[in-house]
Structures are given as structure tokens and as C-alpha cells.
Amino acid sequence: MVATRRALLVVSAAAAMAATVLWGAGPSAAARPVVPPVTRGVMPEADVSHHGHVSLWGDRLGVWLESANSGPWDLMDATVRLRFSTPLAGRQGLPQNCLWGGRSTVLCRTGPLSADGETRRATLDLRLGARPAEVVVRVDTMWSGGMPDREPRNNKHVVLAPATGDAYVF
């Protein structure tokens, strides 16, 4: 148990450092703890979830994403990873809270997620490098503010989106 907790704290610290490098945490972020302290043997945890829909038409892919946290602890931030089976076209803009993770990966920062389930939204309008008949989109939480997720099944999705222009929900 102690070894597991130590390993979790090491992984959490590494993820926090990576998030700081990726998004350049400001001076106020440096003063805040990354992981709330363990109180009387209670390990903080969250329940991040992602839902939305994906639509493919021609060489365009739309992703409408809602992220929430059902608690019991608030999160200062989380990172959603979106992976696509088809490479995206180069040189295109992303929303302010998103960045490239590779030719077929986008990482998006949620911002604070309170434990009451309030949602944060992101909308991506992406160009693909080809005109595929279908695209597989994988959605998951890459980083959850350094806290374990008590129900990780609701933040991992695989969506098949045929090129029909219809919305495929996850």
C-alpha cells in the first residue's frame, strides 16, 4: 500500500511537470499543490467523464466534447487525449486550450472541474489529410490533476464515425 501510494505520487508529480511544460503554468499555479494532501488515510480521488459526439464529412472531422467531474474532490485541471485513426492535415488551428500531440493526436486542457459535475466544453473542427470512408476516434483522460479516477470506464471511448455527416455519440 505504501509503495503504491509512493508510486502514485511520483507519477502525479511527473504528470504535473509535463502539464506545466505543455501549458506553462503561471506564477499562481506554482503556489498551489498538485495533489491535495492525504487526510487521515483518505486518498483524494475524482471521477472524470467525457461525452459528446463526432461527425465526419469529406475531409472534415468535428468533435464536440463535454468533460465533467463527479468528485468527490475538485480538480484544478485535466487533460483529454483525442487520437484519430487517420492523420490530420498539417497547419490548422486548434482551440486555445488544445495542442498537437502528433499527426493524429490532439491534447486538450479542461481547466478546473468542480466535483458537482459542471461541464467544460471543447469544439474541434479538424481537417484530415485524406477523405476516408470512416475514422476511429479514441477519447481518454491522459492526466487527471494527479488524482486517481474512481471510475475510469466513463472517460475512455472509442467511436467509429463513417463519412455520413451524422453525429456519432459517445
LUMLODO-482135 format. One record per atom (N, C-alpha, C): residue number from 0; residue in three letters; atom name; x, y, z. Coordinates in Angstrom, 2 decimals, always signed. Example, Ala and Ser with C-alpha at 12.3 -4.5 7.8 and 13.67 -1.06 7.14 Angstrom:
<sites>
0_ala_N_+13.19_-5.69_+7.80;
0_ala_CA_+12.30_-4.50_+7.80;
0_ala_C_+13.20_-3.30_+7.80;
1_ser_N_+12.85_-2.25_+7.08;
1_ser_CA_+13.67_-1.06_+7.14;
1_ser_C_+12.90_+0.03_+7.87;
</sites>
This chain:
<sites>
0_met_N_+0.82_-1.19_+0.00;
0_met_CA_+0.00_+0.00_+0.00;
0_met_C_+0.86_+1.26_+0.00;
1_val_N_+1.89_+1.30_+0.86;
1_val_CA_+2.78_+2.46_+0.92;
1_val_C_+3.55_+2.60_-0.39;
2_ala_N_+4.03_+1.48_-0.95;
2_ala_CA_+4.75_+1.52_-2.22;
2_ala_C_+3.84_+2.02_-3.34;
3_thr_N_+2.59_+1.58_-3.33;
3_thr_CA_+1.63_+2.02_-4.34;
3_thr_C_+1.39_+3.51_-4.22;
4_arg_N_+1.22_+4.01_-3.00;
4_arg_CA_+0.98_+5.44_-2.79;
4_arg_C_+2.19_+6.25_-3.24;
5_arg_N_+3.41_+5.77_-2.93;
5_arg_CA_+4.62_+6.47_-3.37;
5_arg_C_+4.69_+6.50_-4.89;
6_ala_N_+4.41_+5.36_-5.53;
6_ala_CA_+4.44_+5.30_-6.99;
6_ala_C_+3.43_+6.27_-7.59;
7_leu_N_+2.23_+6.36_-6.99;
7_leu_CA_+1.19_+7.27_-7.46;
7_leu_C_+1.66_+8.72_-7.35;
8_leu_N_+2.30_+9.07_-6.24;
8_leu_CA_+2.78_+10.43_-6.07;
8_leu_C_+3.89_+10.77_-7.06;
9_val_N_+4.77_+9.81_-7.36;
9_val_CA_+5.83_+10.04_-8.34;
9_val_C_+5.23_+10.26_-9.72;
10_val_N_+4.26_+9.40_-10.10;
10_val_CA_+3.60_+9.55_-11.40;
10_val_C_+2.85_+10.87_-11.46;
11_ser_N_+2.17_+11.25_-10.37;
11_ser_CA_+1.43_+12.50_-10.33;
11_ser_C_+2.36_+13.69_-10.49;
12_ala_N_+3.49_+13.66_-9.83;
12_ala_CA_+4.45_+14.76_-9.94;
12_ala_C_+4.97_+14.87_-11.37;
13_ala_N_+5.26_+13.72_-12.01;
13_ala_CA_+5.74_+13.73_-13.40;
13_ala_C_+4.68_+14.30_-14.33;
14_ala_N_+3.43_+13.92_-14.13;
14_ala_CA_+2.34_+14.43_-14.97;
14_ala_C_+2.17_+15.93_-14.76;
15_ala_N_+2.29_+16.39_-13.53;
15_ala_CA_+2.16_+17.82_-13.26;
15_ala_C_+3.28_+18.60_-13.94;
16_met_N_+4.49_+18.04_-13.91;
16_met_CA_+5.61_+18.71_-14.57;
16_met_C_+5.37_+18.76_-16.08;
17_ala_N_+4.86_+17.67_-16.65;
17_ala_CA_+4.58_+17.65_-18.08;
17_ala_C_+3.51_+18.67_-18.44;
18_ala_N_+2.47_+18.79_-17.62;
18_ala_CA_+1.41_+19.76_-17.88;
18_ala_C_+1.95_+21.18_-17.78;
19_thr_N_+2.84_+21.43_-16.84;
19_thr_CA_+3.44_+22.75_-16.70;
19_thr_C_+4.26_+23.10_-17.93;
20_val_N_+5.02_+22.13_-18.44;
20_val_CA_+5.82_+22.38_-19.64;
20_val_C_+4.91_+22.62_-20.84;
21_leu_N_+3.84_+21.81_-20.98;
21_leu_CA_+2.96_+21.93_-22.13;
21_leu_C_+2.19_+23.24_-22.14;
22_trp_N_+1.67_+23.65_-20.98;
22_trp_CA_+0.80_+24.81_-20.95;
22_trp_C_+1.36_+25.99_-20.18;
23_gly_N_+2.56_+25.88_-19.66;
23_gly_CA_+3.20_+27.00_-19.00;
23_gly_C_+2.39_+27.55_-17.85;
24_ala_N_+2.30_+26.80_-16.77;
24_ala_CA_+1.55_+27.27_-15.61;
24_ala_C_+2.11_+28.59_-15.13;
25_gly_N_+1.25_+29.53_-14.81;
25_gly_CA_+1.66_+30.85_-14.35;
25_gly_C_+2.12_+30.82_-12.91;
26_pro_N_+2.52_+31.98_-12.37;
26_pro_CA_+3.06_+32.04_-11.02;
26_pro_C_+2.06_+31.58_-9.96;
27_ser_N_+0.76_+31.83_-10.18;
27_ser_CA_-0.22_+31.40_-9.17;
27_ser_C_-0.33_+29.88_-9.14;
28_ala_N_-0.12_+29.22_-10.29;
28_ala_CA_-0.21_+27.76_-10.33;
28_ala_C_+0.92_+27.12_-9.54;
29_ala_N_+2.09_+27.77_-9.52;
29_ala_CA_+3.24_+27.20_-8.82;
29_ala_C_+3.00_+27.15_-7.31;
30_ala_N_+2.16_+28.04_-6.79;
30_ala_CA_+1.91_+28.09_-5.35;
30_ala_C_+0.88_+27.05_-4.90;
31_arg_N_+0.11_+26.51_-5.84;
31_arg_CA_-0.93_+25.55_-5.48;
31_arg_C_-0.38_+24.14_-5.46;
32_pro_N_-0.83_+23.29_-4.53;
32_pro_CA_-0.36_+21.91_-4.54;
32_pro_C_-0.96_+21.17_-5.73;
33_val_N_-0.20_+20.25_-6.29;
33_val_CA_-0.66_+19.47_-7.42;
33_val_C_-1.66_+18.41_-6.97;
34_val_N_-1.35_+17.74_-5.87;
34_val_CA_-2.22_+16.71_-5.32;
34_val_C_-2.59_+17.15_-3.90;
35_pro_N_-3.89_+17.20_-3.57;
35_pro_CA_-4.25_+17.56_-2.21;
35_pro_C_-3.62_+16.58_-1.23;
36_pro_N_-3.27_+17.05_-0.05;
36_pro_CA_-2.64_+16.16_+0.92;
36_pro_C_-3.59_+15.05_+1.36;
37_val_N_-3.01_+13.91_+1.70;
37_val_CA_-3.80_+12.79_+2.21;
37_val_C_-4.24_+13.15_+3.61;
38_thr_N_-5.54_+13.10_+3.85;
38_thr_CA_-6.10_+13.47_+5.14;
38_thr_C_-6.57_+12.24_+5.87;
39_arg_N_-5.94_+11.94_+7.00;
39_arg_CA_-6.32_+10.80_+7.85;
39_arg_C_-6.51_+9.52_+7.04;
40_gly_N_-5.56_+9.24_+6.17;
40_gly_CA_-5.59_+7.99_+5.42;
40_gly_C_-6.54_+7.99_+4.23;
41_val_N_-7.22_+9.11_+3.96;
41_val_CA_-8.14_+9.18_+2.83;
41_val_C_-7.39_+9.74_+1.63;
42_met_N_-7.31_+8.97_+0.57;
42_met_CA_-6.62_+9.40_-0.64;
42_met_C_-7.61_+10.17_-1.51;
43_pro_N_-7.27_+11.41_-1.94;
43_pro_CA_-8.19_+12.16_-2.80;
43_pro_C_-8.42_+11.42_-4.11;
44_glu_N_-9.61_+11.56_-4.65;
44_glu_CA_-9.94_+10.93_-5.92;
44_glu_C_-10.98_+11.76_-6.64;
45_ala_N_-11.10_+11.53_-7.91;
45_ala_CA_-12.06_+12.23_-8.75;
45_ala_C_-12.76_+11.22_-9.64;
46_asp_N_-13.75_+11.69_-10.36;
46_asp_CA_-14.43_+10.85_-11.35;
46_asp_C_-14.67_+11.68_-12.60;
47_val_N_-13.66_+11.72_-13.45;
47_val_CA_-13.73_+12.48_-14.70;
47_val_C_-14.52_+11.68_-15.73;
48_ser_N_-15.34_+12.37_-16.49;
48_ser_CA_-16.06_+11.71_-17.58;
48_ser_C_-16.04_+12.62_-18.81;
49_his_N_-16.08_+11.98_-19.97;
49_his_CA_-16.12_+12.71_-21.24;
49_his_C_-17.27_+12.17_-22.07;
50_his_N_-18.03_+13.06_-22.63;
50_his_CA_-19.15_+12.69_-23.50;
50_his_C_-19.24_+13.70_-24.63;
51_gly_N_-19.89_+13.32_-25.69;
51_gly_CA_-20.06_+14.24_-26.81;
51_gly_C_-20.41_+13.49_-28.07;
52_his_N_-20.03_+14.05_-29.20;
52_his_CA_-20.25_+13.37_-30.47;
52_his_C_-19.19_+13.77_-31.49;
53_val_N_-19.08_+12.90_-32.51;
53_val_CA_-18.10_+13.05_-33.59;
53_val_C_-18.87_+12.99_-34.91;
54_ser_N_-18.46_+13.82_-35.86;
54_ser_CA_-19.11_+13.82_-37.17;
54_ser_C_-18.04_+13.96_-38.25;
55_leu_N_-18.14_+13.12_-39.28;
55_leu_CA_-17.18_+13.12_-40.40;
55_leu_C_-17.92_+13.37_-41.70;
56_trp_N_-17.42_+14.35_-42.47;
56_trp_CA_-17.95_+14.62_-43.80;
56_trp_C_-16.79_+15.09_-44.66;
57_gly_N_-16.58_+14.41_-45.78;
57_gly_CA_-15.46_+14.75_-46.66;
57_gly_C_-14.14_+14.61_-45.94;
58_asp_N_-13.36_+15.70_-45.93;
58_asp_CA_-12.08_+15.68_-45.21;
58_asp_C_-12.18_+16.45_-43.89;
59_arg_N_-13.40_+16.68_-43.40;
59_arg_CA_-13.62_+17.43_-42.16;
59_arg_C_-14.11_+16.50_-41.06;
60_leu_N_-13.58_+16.74_-39.87;
60_leu_CA_-13.98_+15.97_-38.69;
60_leu_C_-14.33_+16.94_-37.58;
61_gly_N_-15.54_+16.85_-37.08;
61_gly_CA_-15.98_+17.69_-35.96;
61_gly_C_-16.05_+16.85_-34.70;
62_val_N_-15.52_+17.40_-33.61;
62_val_CA_-15.59_+16.74_-32.31;
62_val_C_-16.19_+17.73_-31.32;
63_trp_N_-17.29_+17.36_-30.70;
63_trp_CA_-17.93_+18.16_-29.67;
63_trp_C_-17.77_+17.38_-28.38;
64_leu_N_-17.06_+17.96_-27.43;
64_leu_CA_-16.63_+17.25_-26.23;
64_leu_C_-17.10_+17.98_-24.98;
65_glu_N_-17.66_+17.24_-24.03;
65_glu_CA_-18.00_+17.77_-22.71;
65_glu_C_-17.30_+16.92_-21.67;
66_ser_N_-16.55_+17.59_-20.79;
66_ser_CA_-15.84_+16.91_-19.71;
66_ser_C_-16.43_+17.37_-18.39;
67_ala_N_-16.53_+16.44_-17.43;
67_ala_CA_-17.09_+16.75_-16.12;
67_ala_C_-16.38_+15.92_-15.06;
68_asn_N_-16.59_+16.28_-13.82;
68_asn_CA_-16.02_+15.57_-12.68;
68_asn_C_-17.14_+15.36_-11.67;
69_ser_N_-17.40_+14.11_-11.32;
69_ser_CA_-18.43_+13.79_-10.33;
69_ser_C_-17.86_+13.69_-8.93;
70_gly_N_-16.60_+14.05_-8.76;
70_gly_CA_-15.98_+14.12_-7.44;
70_gly_C_-15.51_+12.80_-6.88;
71_pro_N_-15.28_+12.75_-5.63;
71_pro_CA_-15.70_+13.69_-4.60;
71_pro_C_-14.79_+14.90_-4.43;
72_trp_N_-13.64_+14.98_-5.10;
72_trp_CA_-12.72_+16.10_-4.97;
72_trp_C_-12.77_+16.95_-6.23;
73_asp_N_-12.59_+18.26_-6.10;
73_asp_CA_-12.44_+19.16_-7.24;
73_asp_C_-11.10_+18.90_-7.90;
74_leu_N_-11.03_+19.14_-9.20;
74_leu_CA_-9.77_+19.05_-9.94;
74_leu_C_-9.38_+20.45_-10.42;
75_met_N_-8.10_+20.77_-10.32;
75_met_CA_-7.63_+22.05_-10.84;
75_met_C_-7.55_+22.01_-12.36;
76_asp_N_-7.36_+20.81_-12.92;
76_asp_CA_-7.21_+20.69_-14.36;
76_asp_C_-7.20_+19.21_-14.73;
77_ala_N_-7.46_+18.92_-15.99;
77_ala_CA_-7.33_+17.57_-16.53;
77_ala_C_-6.95_+17.71_-18.00;
78_thr_N_-6.41_+16.65_-18.57;
78_thr_CA_-6.02_+16.65_-19.98;
78_thr_C_-6.74_+15.51_-20.69;
79_val_N_-7.46_+15.86_-21.74;
79_val_CA_-8.17_+14.89_-22.58;
79_val_C_-7.31_+14.62_-23.81;
80_arg_N_-7.14_+13.34_-24.13;
80_arg_CA_-6.38_+12.96_-25.33;
80_arg_C_-7.37_+12.47_-26.38;
81_leu_N_-7.26_+13.01_-27.59;
81_leu_CA_-8.08_+12.59_-28.72;
81_leu_C_-7.12_+12.02_-29.77;
82_arg_N_-7.31_+10.74_-30.10;
82_arg_CA_-6.47_+10.08_-31.10;
82_arg_C_-7.33_+9.66_-32.28;
83_phe_N_-6.82_+9.89_-33.48;
83_phe_CA_-7.58_+9.65_-34.70;
83_phe_C_-6.89_+8.59_-35.55;
84_ser_N_-7.68_+7.72_-36.18;
84_ser_CA_-7.11_+6.64_-36.99;
84_ser_C_-6.53_+7.15_-38.31;
85_thr_N_-6.88_+8.36_-38.69;
85_thr_CA_-6.38_+8.98_-39.91;
85_thr_C_-5.59_+10.23_-39.52;
86_pro_N_-4.39_+10.42_-40.08;
86_pro_CA_-3.63_+11.63_-39.74;
86_pro_C_-4.39_+12.90_-40.11;
87_leu_N_-4.20_+13.92_-39.29;
87_leu_CA_-4.82_+15.21_-39.55;
87_leu_C_-3.95_+16.01_-40.51;
88_ala_N_-4.57_+16.92_-41.24;
88_ala_CA_-3.82_+17.80_-42.13;
88_ala_C_-2.98_+18.75_-41.30;
89_gly_N_-1.80_+19.08_-41.79;
89_gly_CA_-0.92_+19.99_-41.06;
89_gly_C_-1.41_+21.43_-41.12;
90_arg_N_-0.82_+22.25_-40.30;
90_arg_CA_-1.07_+23.70_-40.29;
90_arg_C_-2.53_+24.06_-40.20;
91_gln_N_-3.14_+23.69_-39.11;
91_gln_CA_-4.51_+24.12_-38.87;
91_gln_C_-4.62_+24.54_-37.41;
92_gly_N_-5.52_+25.44_-37.18;
92_gly_CA_-5.69_+25.97_-35.83;
92_gly_C_-6.44_+25.02_-34.92;
93_leu_N_-6.12_+25.12_-33.66;
93_leu_CA_-6.81_+24.36_-32.62;
93_leu_C_-7.39_+25.35_-31.62;
94_pro_N_-8.39_+24.93_-30.86;
94_pro_CA_-8.88_+25.82_-29.80;
94_pro_C_-7.74_+26.20_-28.86;
95_gln_N_-7.89_+27.30_-28.17;
95_gln_CA_-6.84_+27.84_-27.31;
95_gln_C_-6.38_+26.85_-26.25;
96_asn_N_-7.25_+26.00_-25.77;
96_asn_CA_-6.90_+25.05_-24.71;
96_asn_C_-6.39_+23.71_-25.24;
97_cys_N_-6.10_+23.63_-26.54;
97_cys_CA_-5.64_+22.37_-27.14;
97_cys_C_-4.27_+22.55_-27.80;
98_leu_N_-3.55_+21.43_-27.93;
98_leu_CA_-2.27_+21.44_-28.63;
98_leu_C_-2.06_+20.10_-29.32;
99_trp_N_-1.10_+20.08_-30.24;
99_trp_CA_-0.79_+18.88_-31.00;
99_trp_C_-0.01_+17.89_-30.15;
100_gly_N_-0.37_+16.61_-30.25;
100_gly_CA_+0.36_+15.55_-29.59;
100_gly_C_+0.98_+14.61_-30.62;
101_gly_N_+0.91_+14.98_-31.89;
101_gly_CA_+1.39_+14.17_-33.00;
101_gly_C_+0.50_+14.44_-34.21;
102_arg_N_+0.77_+13.76_-35.33;
102_arg_CA_-0.03_+13.99_-36.55;
102_arg_C_-1.47_+13.52_-36.41;
103_ser_N_-1.71_+12.61_-35.49;
103_ser_CA_-3.08_+12.10_-35.33;
103_ser_C_-3.53_+12.15_-33.87;
104_thr_N_-2.96_+13.07_-33.09;
104_thr_CA_-3.33_+13.21_-31.67;
104_thr_C_-3.45_+14.68_-31.30;
105_val_N_-4.50_+14.99_-30.57;
105_val_CA_-4.70_+16.33_-30.02;
105_val_C_-4.93_+16.18_-28.52;
106_leu_N_-4.29_+17.05_-27.73;
106_leu_CA_-4.46_+17.08_-26.29;
106_leu_C_-5.17_+18.36_-25.92;
107_cys_N_-6.22_+18.25_-25.10;
107_cys_CA_-6.98_+19.43_-24.69;
107_cys_C_-7.05_+19.53_-23.17;
108_arg_N_-6.81_+20.71_-22.70;
108_arg_CA_-6.88_+21.02_-21.27;
108_arg_C_-8.32_+21.39_-20.93;
109_thr_N_-8.85_+20.80_-19.85;
109_thr_CA_-10.23_+21.09_-19.48;
109_thr_C_-10.37_+22.36_-18.66;
110_gly_N_-9.34_+22.71_-17.89;
110_gly_CA_-9.48_+23.76_-16.90;
110_gly_C_-10.06_+23.14_-15.65;
111_pro_N_-10.39_+23.95_-14.64;
111_pro_CA_-10.90_+23.41_-13.38;
111_pro_C_-12.20_+22.62_-13.58;
112_leu_N_-12.29_+21.48_-12.91;
112_leu_CA_-13.50_+20.66_-12.93;
112_leu_C_-13.96_+20.48_-11.49;
113_ser_N_-15.04_+21.16_-11.13;
113_ser_CA_-15.54_+21.04_-9.76;
113_ser_C_-16.22_+19.69_-9.58;
114_ala_N_-16.34_+19.28_-8.33;
114_ala_CA_-16.89_+17.95_-8.01;
114_ala_C_-18.40_+17.86_-8.21;
115_asp_N_-19.05_+18.94_-8.58;
115_asp_CA_-20.51_+18.91_-8.73;
115_asp_C_-20.97_+18.48_-10.11;
116_gly_N_-20.04_+18.12_-10.99;
116_gly_CA_-20.42_+17.62_-12.31;
116_gly_C_-20.62_+18.70_-13.35;
117_glu_N_-20.30_+19.97_-13.04;
117_glu_CA_-20.39_+21.03_-14.03;
117_glu_C_-19.49_+20.69_-15.21;
118_thr_N_-19.97_+20.93_-16.44;
118_thr_CA_-19.22_+20.50_-17.62;
118_thr_C_-18.37_+21.63_-18.20;
119_arg_N_-17.28_+21.21_-18.84;
119_arg_CA_-16.43_+22.09_-19.63;
119_arg_C_-16.53_+21.60_-21.06;
120_arg_N_-16.68_+22.51_-22.01;
120_arg_CA_-16.89_+22.12_-23.40;
120_arg_C_-15.70_+22.50_-24.28;
121_ala_N_-15.48_+21.67_-25.29;
121_ala_CA_-14.48_+21.96_-26.32;
121_ala_C_-15.08_+21.54_-27.66;
122_thr_N_-14.86_+22.35_-28.67;
122_thr_CA_-15.33_+22.05_-30.02;
122_thr_C_-14.14_+22.12_-30.96;
123_leu_N_-13.94_+21.05_-31.71;
123_leu_CA_-12.83_+20.99_-32.66;
123_leu_C_-13.37_+20.78_-34.06;
124_asp_N_-12.92_+21.60_-34.99;
124_asp_CA_-13.24_+21.46_-36.40;
124_asp_C_-11.91_+21.18_-37.09;
125_leu_N_-11.70_+19.92_-37.45;
125_leu_CA_-10.39_+19.47_-37.94;
125_leu_C_-10.44_+19.07_-39.41;
126_arg_N_-9.35_+19.32_-40.11;
126_arg_CA_-9.18_+18.85_-41.49;
126_arg_C_-8.33_+17.59_-41.43;
127_leu_N_-8.73_+16.59_-42.18;
127_leu_CA_-7.96_+15.35_-42.28;
127_leu_C_-7.02_+15.43_-43.47;
128_gly_N_-5.99_+14.61_-43.44;
128_gly_CA_-5.04_+14.57_-44.54;
128_gly_C_-5.57_+13.82_-45.75;
129_ala_N_-6.74_+13.19_-45.63;
129_ala_CA_-7.35_+12.43_-46.72;
129_ala_C_-8.87_+12.53_-46.58;
130_arg_N_-9.57_+11.83_-47.45;
130_arg_CA_-11.04_+11.76_-47.39;
130_arg_C_-11.43_+10.31_-47.10;
131_pro_N_-11.28_+9.87_-45.86;
131_pro_CA_-11.55_+8.47_-45.53;
131_pro_C_-13.04_+8.15_-45.51;
132_ala_N_-13.35_+6.89_-45.67;
132_ala_CA_-14.74_+6.42_-45.58;
132_ala_C_-15.21_+6.40_-44.13;
133_glu_N_-14.24_+6.32_-43.20;
133_glu_CA_-14.57_+6.31_-41.77;
133_glu_C_-13.32_+6.68_-40.97;
134_val_N_-13.55_+7.13_-39.75;
134_val_CA_-12.47_+7.47_-38.83;
134_val_C_-12.82_+6.89_-37.47;
135_val_N_-11.82_+6.33_-36.80;
135_val_CA_-11.99_+5.89_-35.43;
135_val_C_-11.38_+6.98_-34.54;
136_val_N_-12.17_+7.43_-33.56;
136_val_CA_-11.70_+8.44_-32.61;
136_val_C_-11.64_+7.80_-31.24;
137_arg_N_-10.48_+7.91_-30.60;
137_arg_CA_-10.30_+7.40_-29.24;
137_arg_C_-10.19_+8.60_-28.30;
138_val_N_-11.02_+8.60_-27.27;
138_val_CA_-11.07_+9.68_-26.29;
138_val_C_-10.71_+9.10_-24.94;
139_asp_N_-9.77_+9.72_-24.22;
139_asp_CA_-9.46_+9.28_-22.87;
139_asp_C_-8.81_+10.40_-22.08;
140_thr_N_-8.75_+10.21_-20.78;
140_thr_CA_-8.10_+11.16_-19.90;
140_thr_C_-6.63_+10.79_-19.82;
141_met_N_-5.78_+11.71_-20.22;
141_met_CA_-4.35_+11.46_-20.14;
141_met_C_-3.81_+11.84_-18.76;
142_trp_N_-4.40_+12.86_-18.16;
142_trp_CA_-3.95_+13.34_-16.85;
142_trp_C_-5.16_+13.88_-16.10;
143_ser_N_-5.32_+13.49_-14.86;
143_ser_CA_-6.48_+13.94_-14.07;
143_ser_C_-6.05_+14.72_-12.84;
144_gly_N_-5.20_+15.68_-13.05;
144_gly_CA_-4.80_+16.55_-11.96;
144_gly_C_-4.01_+15.85_-10.87;
145_gly_N_-3.46_+14.69_-11.17;
145_gly_CA_-2.69_+13.96_-10.18;
145_gly_C_-3.52_+13.08_-9.25;
146_met_N_-4.82_+12.99_-9.49;
146_met_CA_-5.68_+12.17_-8.64;
146_met_C_-6.12_+10.91_-9.35;
147_pro_N_-6.26_+9.82_-8.61;
147_pro_CA_-6.80_+8.61_-9.23;
147_pro_C_-8.28_+8.82_-9.57;
148_asp_N_-8.71_+8.16_-10.63;
148_asp_CA_-10.10_+8.23_-11.07;
148_asp_C_-10.81_+6.98_-10.59;
149_arg_N_-11.85_+7.16_-9.81;
149_arg_CA_-12.54_+6.00_-9.21;
149_arg_C_-13.38_+5.22_-10.21;
150_glu_N_-13.67_+5.81_-11.35;
150_glu_CA_-14.47_+5.11_-12.37;
150_glu_C_-13.92_+5.45_-13.76;
151_pro_N_-12.79_+4.87_-14.17;
151_pro_CA_-12.17_+5.26_-15.44;
151_pro_C_-12.93_+4.83_-16.69;
152_arg_N_-13.90_+3.95_-16.56;
152_arg_CA_-14.62_+3.49_-17.76;
152_arg_C_-15.41_+4.59_-18.44;
153_asn_N_-15.83_+5.63_-17.70;
153_asn_CA_-16.64_+6.67_-18.33;
153_asn_C_-15.80_+7.79_-18.94;
154_asn_N_-14.48_+7.63_-18.96;
154_asn_CA_-13.66_+8.63_-19.63;
154_asn_C_-12.80_+8.02_-20.73;
155_lys_N_-13.12_+6.79_-21.13;
155_lys_CA_-12.44_+6.14_-22.24;
155_lys_C_-13.49_+5.71_-23.26;
156_his_N_-13.36_+6.23_-24.47;
156_his_CA_-14.34_+5.92_-25.51;
156_his_C_-13.64_+5.65_-26.83;
157_val_N_-14.22_+4.77_-27.61;
157_val_CA_-13.78_+4.51_-28.99;
157_val_C_-15.02_+4.71_-29.86;
158_val_N_-14.93_+5.64_-30.82;
158_val_CA_-16.08_+5.99_-31.65;
158_val_C_-15.72_+5.75_-33.12;
159_leu_N_-16.55_+5.01_-33.81;
159_leu_CA_-16.41_+4.83_-35.25;
159_leu_C_-17.34_+5.83_-35.92;
160_ala_N_-16.76_+6.70_-36.74;
160_ala_CA_-17.55_+7.72_-37.43;
160_ala_C_-17.45_+7.53_-38.94;
161_pro_N_-18.46_+6.90_-39.57;
161_pro_CA_-18.50_+6.82_-41.03;
161_pro_C_-18.68_+8.22_-41.63;
162_ala_N_-18.27_+8.40_-42.86;
162_ala_CA_-18.33_+9.70_-43.53;
162_ala_C_-19.73_+10.01_-44.03;
163_thr_N_-20.67_+10.07_-43.11;
163_thr_CA_-22.06_+10.35_-43.46;
163_thr_C_-22.50_+11.75_-43.06;
164_gly_N_-21.69_+12.42_-42.23;
164_gly_CA_-22.08_+13.74_-41.72;
164_gly_C_-22.96_+13.63_-40.49;
165_asp_N_-23.34_+12.40_-40.12;
165_asp_CA_-24.18_+12.21_-38.94;
165_asp_C_-23.34_+12.30_-37.66;
166_ala_N_-24.01_+12.60_-36.55;
166_ala_CA_-23.34_+12.68_-35.25;
166_ala_C_-23.31_+11.29_-34.61;
167_tyr_N_-22.13_+10.84_-34.23;
167_tyr_CA_-21.96_+9.56_-33.55;
167_tyr_C_-21.58_+9.85_-32.10;
168_val_N_-22.46_+9.49_-31.20;
168_val_CA_-22.40_+9.88_-29.80;
168_val_C_-21.51_+8.94_-28.98;
169_phe_N_-20.81_+9.52_-28.02;
169_phe_CA_-20.04_+8.74_-27.06;
169_phe_C_-20.31_+9.26_-25.66;
</sites>
